[in-house]
Amino acid sequence: MVAEAEPDAEFISAAEEIRPTLAAERADGEQRRALTDAAVRAMDEAGVFRAWVPRRFGGSEHGLETMMAATAEVCRGDPSAGWLALILGSGDWLVGLFPDAAQEDVFGDDPATRICQVLTPKAEAVPVDGGWRVSGRWAPASGCLHSQWAMLGVTLPDDAAFALVPMNELTVHDTWFTLGMRATGSNLLSGEDLFVPEHRVLRRSPALRGEFPRVRNDSPRYRVALVPTLITFLIAPMVAMAEQALEHVVSRSGERGVPFTSYRAQRDSTAFQLAVAEAATKIDVSRLIARDNAASLEGHARAGTHPEALERARLRRNAAHAVRQCREAVDELVSAVGAGAVAESDPLESLLRDIQTASRHAIAHPSANAEVWARELLGIDPNISQMI
């Protein structure tokens, strides 16, 4: 199976061109714990917030490989901005799976509308005439400070679901005080007695089987497997951060010695060389996994097929492994450089904080993903998660 015929070089180039702006705004964003207006504006003008919106609303509807490459470029300017390109882009794509009426509600007036998500069911929905009543609290809601809608996990009497709620009906609580990814503004949302019309609810079980209520969006983009797509997309910012760390360490390897040894340059040390080689290998493996996952997912979507549960579990397992490999690569590089790498003046320090935070996303937990795959392989029912 093959991925999209040709990644969109023009969009990837547009994402690359805003890297200097994002880098310049990065420190201010960390202090504010939210992206700056200038950073958001640059991403908007580059088309980042329309990249996964359906074409019928004026969006670009790019392929997964294009989205991953462009997100990596954004991340190289600012990892928090790259994280929001991932999260908000996923929100756009997920809305395209909802009933057409919900898509009209969200994108009808503006194809650059932004949707944050907390997909874990954290509230019960009570059936009422025409829809559901929901009260609850949801976190972490990355990008909520820049969003007009939120997609929130709820529990129905017979299933879990994702519910679309306008941000102006929710309260944002300032709770995001973290080691890394500080500018993502991943705060807590709360809402009381929210009315969610039936057409703004996407039931999880059929969606996981590839049964989506959308009608007009019938391109391969809206036939792709849900969870494997989300976790494969997650690899993009991790690879970008790890690549940045590697490039920085290599570029400085001739400037520093190895304390308490006769080496005047780190690059002359065999131990340093082996650490760099190990980190680079982990990054290459992660990149290969991302490409293989994307090719499998896009191939199924183009063929009109839906991967079986074991294949979806394999894709989820492999993506989680790639995420961990990227984190381990950065750890390896930091250890090779030594204590100077954790000084605030060294770019490695912020990359270390950001990847340590981002790679801990619950869906990428390596042991849980390995168990999900192994239970599927061994035929152990029920599995530990329905999110396959």
TIBAPA-344359 format. One record per residue: y, x, z of N, C-alpha, C in turn; residue in one letter. Coordinates in steps of 0.2 Angstrom, whole numbers, plus 5000, padded with zeros to 4 digits. Layout:
N
YXZYXZYXZA;...
end
This chain:
388
499450045000500050005000500650045000M;501250024997501850064996502350025000V;502850065002503450035005503950014999A;504549995001505049974996505050024990E;505250004984505150044978505650104979A;506250094981506750144982507250134987E;507250174992507750164997508450154994P;508950114997509550114995510050174997D;510050214992510450274994511150264995A;511450214992512150204993512350175000E;511850135003511950115010511850165015F;511350205013511150265018511750315018I;512050325012512650375011513250345015S;513350275015513850245019513850255026A;513150245028513050255036513150335037A;513050375033513150445034513850465035E;514250435031514950445030515350425037E;515050375041515450355047515250405053I;514750445052514550485057515150525061R;515650555057516150585061516550545065P;516650485063517050435067516650415073T;516050405072515650385078515550445083L;515550505081515450565085516150565089A;516650555086517350565089517450505094A;517150455093517250395098516650395104E;516250445103515650435107515750445115R;516150495116516350505123516750455127A;517250425123517550365125517150305126D;516650295122516150245122515750245129G;515550315130515150325136515550305142E;516150325142516550305148516650235149Q;516750195143516850125144516250085145R;515650115143515050085143514950035138R;515350045133515349995127515550035121A;515350025115515650055109516350035109L;516750085106517450075105517550025099T;518149995099518349955093518349995087D;518550055087518550095081517750115078A;517350125083516650135081516350065078A;516450015081516249945079516549935072V;517149945071517449935064517149975059R;517050045061516750085056516050065054A;515650035058514950015057515049955053M;515449905054515549845050515749865043D;516249905042516549925036515949955031E;515549995035514950025031514449975029A;514449915031513949865030513349865035G;513449895040512849905045512649835048V;513149795049513049725052512949675047F;512849685041512649645036511949665032R;511749725035511149755031510549715031A;510349675036509749635037509849565037W;510449545035510649475034510349445027V;510149385027509849355021510349365015P;510149375009510649385003510949315002R;510649255004510949195002511649185006R;511649225012512349215016512749275014F;512649315009513049375008512849435011G;512249435014511949505017511649545012G;511349605014511049645009510249645009S;509949625014509249615015508849675013E;509049735015508749795014508049795016H;507649845013506949855015506949895022G;506349895025506349935031506450005031L;506250035026506350115025507050125025E;507450085021508150095020508550085027T;508350035031508650015037508450075042M;507850105042507750155047508150215045M;508250235038508550295036509350285038A;509650225037510350215038510450215046A;509950185050510050185057510050255060T;509550295057509550365059510250405058A;510550395052511150425051511750395056E;511750335058512150305063512050345069V;511450355071511250375077511450455078C;511450485072511650555072512450565074R;512750515073513450505075513550495082G;513150445085513150425092512550385093D;512050405097511450375098511550305101P;512050285105512150215107512350175101S;512750195096512850155090512250145086A;511850205086511150195082510750145085G;510750145092510350095096510550025094W;511250015094511449945092511349925085L;511349975080511149965073510449935073A;510049965077509349945078509349875081L;509649865086509549795090509849745086I;510549755084510849695081510549685074L;510349735070510049725064509349685065G;509049705070508349665071508549585073S;509149575076509349505077509449475071G;509849505066509949475060509349455056D;508849505056508249485053507849435056W;507749435063507449385066507749315065L;508349305064508749245063508449215056V;508349265051508149245045507449215045G;507049215051506349185051506449115054L;507049095057507149035060507148975055F;507148915057507248855052507948875049P;508048845042508648855038509248835042D;509148775046509748745049510048795054A;509648835058509848885062510148935059A;509948965053510249015049510948995047Q;511048935045511648905044512148905049E;511948885055512348895061512548965063D;512149015062512349075064512749115058V;512549105052512849145047513249105042F;513249045043513649005038514349025037G;514749045042515449055042515549135041D;515049175043515149245043514549285043D;514349315037513749355036513749415041P;514249435044514249495048514249475056A;514049415057513949385064513349435067T;513449445073513049495077512649455082R;512049465083511549435087511149485092I;511349485098510949525103510249485105C;509849525108509149485110508949515116Q;508649465120508149485126507549435124V;507049465121506449425119505949405124L;505949445130505449425135505649355138T;505149315138505249245141505549255149P;506149235150506349245157506649175159K;506549125156506749055158506349005156A;506248945159505848895157506348845153E;506048815147506448765144506148705145A;506548655147506348585148506548545142V;506048505140506148465134506648405135P;507148395131507548335131507648305124V;508048255123508148225117508448275112D;508148285107508448335101508348405103G;508048425108507948495109507748515116G;508048565119507848595126508448605130W;508348605137508848625142508548685145R;508948735146508748805148509348825153V;509048855158509448895163509148955165S;509449015165509149075166509549135166G;509249195167509649255167509149305163R;509549345158509149385153509449455153W;509049505154509349575153508749625151A;508849675148509549705146509749675139P;510349655138510549625132510949675128A;510649725125511049775121511449745116S;512049765116512549745111512849675112G;512749645118513049585120513749585120C;514149635121514849645121515149635114L;514749645109514949645102514649585098H;514349545102513949485098514249415099S;514149375094514349305094513749255096Q;513149285095512549245097512049285101W;511649255105511149285109510449255107A;509949295106509249265105508849275112M;508649225115508449235122507649205122L;507249245126506549225127506549165132G;506149115130506049055135505349035135V;505149005140504448975140504448905139T;504048875134504048805133503348785136L;503248715137502648695140502048725137P;502048735130501448755127501448825124D;502048855125502048925121502748955124D;502749025122503449055123503849045116A;504449065117504949055111505549095111A;505849095106506549135105507049075104F;507549075108508049025107508749055106A;509149025101509749045099510349015103L;510749045106511249025110511949055108V;512449015107513149055106513349095112P;513649155111513849195117514349155121M;514749115118515249085122515049035127N;514349015127514048975132513749015137E;513749085137513449125142513949165146L;513749185151514149235156513849305155T;514249355154514049425154514149455161V;513649485164513749515170513749595169H;514249625172514249695171513749735175D;513149745173512649775176512349845173T;512649865168512349925164512649985166W;512350015172512550085174511850125174F;511850175169511250205167511350275166T;510750315166510750385164510950395157L;510750355152510850365145511050305142G;511150305135511350245131511850205134M;512350235137512850205141513250155137R;513450175131513850135127513550075124A;512950065125512650005122512849935126T;513149945132513349885135512749835136G;512249865138511649815139511649775145S;512049735146512149695152511749635153N;511849605159511449545160511749485158L;511449435155511749375153511449315157L;511849265158511549205162511849145159S;511549095160511749025157511448965161G;511848915162511648855166511648795162E;511048755162511048695159511248695151D;510948745148511148755141510748715137L;511048675132510648635127510548675121F;509848685119509648715113509348665108V;509648655103509348605098508748635095P;508248585094507548605091507548655086E;508048645081508048695075508248765077H;508548775083508748845085508148875090R;507548855089507048875093506448905088V;506248965089505648995085505049005090L;504548965089503948975093503649035092R;503449075097503149135097502449145094R;502049105096501349115093501249105086S;501449055083501449055075501849105072P;502349125075502749185072502349245072A;501949265077501549325078501049325073L;500849265071500349255065500549255058R;501249265058501549265051501749195049G;501749145053501949075051502649065053E;503149065049503849065050504048995047F;504548965051504848895049505348905043P;505548965042506048965036505848945030R;506248915026506048885019506348925013V;506948935014507348965008507249045008R;507149075013507049145013506349165012N;506149175006505449185004505349255001D;505749295002505749364999505249405004S;504949465002504549505006504849515013P;505549525013505849535020505649485025R;505549425023505449375028504749355028Y;504249395026503549385026503249445030R;503649495033503349545036503149535043V;502649565046502349555053502949575058A;502949525063503549525067503549585072L;503049595077503149645082503049715079V;502549725074502549795071503149815068P;503549765065504149785062504649805067T;504749775072505149785077505049855080L;504449875082504249935085504249995080I;504149985074504250035069504950055068T;505350005068506050015067506350055073F;506050045079506250085085506150165084L;505750185080505650255079506250285076I;506650255072507150285069507650315073A;507950285078508450325082508050385086P;507450375088507150425092507050485087M;506850485081506750535077507450575076V;507950525075508650555074508850595080A;508750575086508950615092508550675092M;507950675091507450735091507650785086A;507850765080508050805075508650845076E;509150805079509750835081509650885086Q;509250875091509150925096508850985093A;508350975089508051035085508551075081L;508951045078509451075074509951115078E;510151085084510651125088510251185091H;509651175093509351235097509251295092V;509051275086508951325080509551365079V;510151325078510751355076511051395082S;510851385088511151425093510651485096R;510051485092509551525095509651605095S;510151625091510351695090510851715095G;511151665099511751675103511651685110E;511051665112510851665119510251715120R;510251745126509651785127509151745132G;508651775134508151745138508251785145V;508551745150508651775157508051815160P;508151865163507551905166507051935162F;507251935155506851975150507252025146T;506952055142507252105138507552075131S;507352005130507551975124508351965124Y;508751985119509451975119509551915115R;509051885111509151825107508551785109A;508551715110508051675111507551675105Q;507851675099507351675093506851725093R;506951785096506551845096505951835101D;505951785105505451775110504851735107S;504251755108503651725105503651655109T;503751655115503751585119504251535116A;504851565114505351515112505151495105F;504851535101504651515094504051465094Q;503651475099503051425099503351355102L;503851355106504151295109504451255103A;504851295099505151265093504651235088V;504151275087503651255082503351185085A;503151185091502851125094503251065094E;503951075095504451025095504450995087A;504551045083504651025076504050985073A;503451005075502750975073502750905076T;502950895082503050825085503450775081K;504050805079504550765075504250755068I;503950795065503650785059503150735059D;502650735064502150685065502450615066V;503050615070503350545071503650525065S;503950565061504250545054503650515050R;503050545050502550525045502250455048L;502250445054502050385057502450325055I;503150345055503650295053503550275046A;503450325042503350305035502650275033R;502150295037501550255036501550185038D;501850175044501950105046502350065042N;502950085039503350055035502950035028A;502550085026502250075020501750015020A;501350015026500849965027501149895028S;501749895032502049825033502349805027L;502749845023503049825017502549805011E;501949845011501449825007501149755008G;500949745014500749675016501249625014H;501849635015502349585014502449565006A;502449625002502449614995501849574992R;501249594995500649564993500549484995A;500949465000500949405003500349395008G;500149455011499649455016499949465023T;499549455028499749465035499249505038H;499449565040498949615043498549585049P;497949595049497549565055497749595062E;497549565067497749585074497549655075A;496949685073496849755074497249805071L;497449785064497949825061498649825064E;498849765066499549755070499449795076R;498949795080498849835086498949915084A;498549935079498650005077499350025075R;499649985072500349995070500850005076L;500649955081501049955087500850025091R;500250035092500050095095500350165092R;500350165086500550225082501350235083N;501650175083502450185084502550205091A;502250185096502350205103502150275104A;501650295100501550375100502050415097H;502350385092502950425089503550425093A;503650375097504250375101504150425107V;503550425110503350475115503450545112R;503150555106503150625103503950645102Q;504350605101505050625100505350645107C;505250605112505450625119505150685121R;504550695120504250765122504550825118E;504750805111505050865108505650885111A;506050835113506750855116506550885123V;506150865126505950895133505750975132D;505350985126505151045125505651095123E;506151065119506751105117507151125123L;507251075127507751085133507351135138V;506751135139506351185143506451255139S;506451255133506451325129507151355130A;507651315130508351335131508451355138V;508251315143508351335150508851295153G;509151315159509551265163510251255159A;510451295155511051285151511051225147G;510451195145510451135141510651075145A;510651075152510751015155511551015158V;511951065155512651065157512951015152A;513450985155513750925151514150955145E;514251025145514551055139514151065133S;513451055135512951065129512751005126D;512750995120512550935116511850915118P;511450955120510750935122510750895128L;511250905133511250865139511250785137E;511750765133511750695132511150675127S;510950715123510350695119509750685124L;509650725129509150715134509250655137L;509850635140509950575143509750515139R;510050515133509950455129509250445127D;508850495125508150485123507750465129I;507850495134507450475140507550405142Q;508150375141508250305142508050265137T;508150275130507950235125507250235124A;506850285125506150285124505750255129S;506050225134505750185139505750115138R;505950095132505950025130505249995131H;505149935134504549915137504049905131A;504249885125503849875119503449945117I;503750005119503550065117503150105122A;502950065128502550095133501950125130H;501850195130501250225127500550195130P;500450195136499850175139499650105138S;500150055138500049985137499949975129A;500250015125500050005118499350035116N;499150085119498550115118497950065121A;498150025126497649975129497649915125E;498249895122498249835117497749855111V;497849915109497449925103496649935105W;496549965110495849975112495449915114A;495849865117495549805119495449765112R;495849765107495749735101495149765097E;495149835097494549865094493849845097L;493849845104493249825107493049755108L;493549715106493449645106493449615113G;493949645117494049615124494549565124I;494349505126494849445125494849415132D;495449395134496149405131496349475131P;496849485127497149555127497749545132N;498049605134498549605139499149585137I;499249575130499949555127499749515121S;500249455120500149415114500649455109Q;501049495111501549525106501249585102M;500849555097500449605093500649585086I;
end
